[in-house]
């Protein structure tokens, strides 16, 4: 996961914040998580675990605190 934060001063009152975020998901990632779940004896939790690990729609809440 890569995050890029760009804060530019536009004028005395405004700020622009750009957040770009990407993550990768492939068969190797899924196989690794499934193996770990099997090793930990939690394979029954995979339907809930895989979406949280990146193979699903996830929400993030980020707070930006900018100077006045």
N, C-alpha and C positions, 0 to 999 in steps of 0.2 A: 504494500500500500504506500502510495506516495502522495504527500500533501504539499501544495504550493500555496503560500499566502502572499498576496500582493496588496499592499496598502499604499495608496497614492493620495497625496493631499491635492484636492481639486481647488478649494478656496478655503476661506476661514471657517466655514461651517460644515462642509461636506467631505466625506471620505468614500473611497471605493474599495471594496474588499472582494477579491476573486478567490474562490476555492475550487480547485480542480482535484478530484480524487478518483483513483482507478485501483482496481484490484483484479488479479487474475484467478481464473478457476479452470482447471483442466482435469483430465482423467487421472493424472499422477497425484494431484492434490486430493482428489476424492478417494483414491486407493489408499493413500497415506492415512487419511482420517479414519477410513473403515478399518484398516489394520490396527491402528491405535485403539479404536473402540473395541475391537475383538480382543486385543491383548489385555485391555482393562476390564473385560467382561461386561461391557455396556452396549453391546450391539443392538439391543432392543431400543436404545435411545437415539439411534441414527436418524430416524425421520425428523426428529426435533433438532438434532445436532447439526446436520449438514446445511440447512438453510442459514443457521446462525454463523457458520464458518465461512460463508461466502457464496453458497450455491442457492441464493434466494434473494428476495427483496428485503432489504434491511433499512431501518431508519436510523439516522444519526442526528443528534442534537448538539450543536456546537455554539458556544457563547463567545462572541467577540467583545472584548473590552477595549475601546479606543479612547485615546486621550481627548479631552474637550477641545 
